[in-house]
């Protein structure tokens, strides 16, 4: 079996709802995604064989948001700020440890 193109793939929901319901875009999801992508590039860990940080549309968990999901482990996280994102990067993306306090 061929190895996965990326070691880990992180999808940040940046969905914007027009109906006034809670959504990830309203709580800084795009800025946190940008921070994660920038940091992974600075660390030299973004790209083929490493980690890919992407945005996506609605993951249908906005009430727990903002949310991101990391594959291949299928681990769902919520976060509040860049410090939470840095912890996910340092522990999960780089060391393979699930950050239980942020897991949903």
PyMOL commands that set and color helices and strands:
alter all, ss='L'
color gray80, all
select helices_A, chain A and resi 24-27+29-42+62-64+82-95+100-102
alter helices_A, ss='H'
color red, helices_A
select strands_A, chain A and resi 8-13+51-56+67-71+75-78
alter strands_A, ss='S'
color yellow, strands_A
deselect
rebuild
show_as cartoon
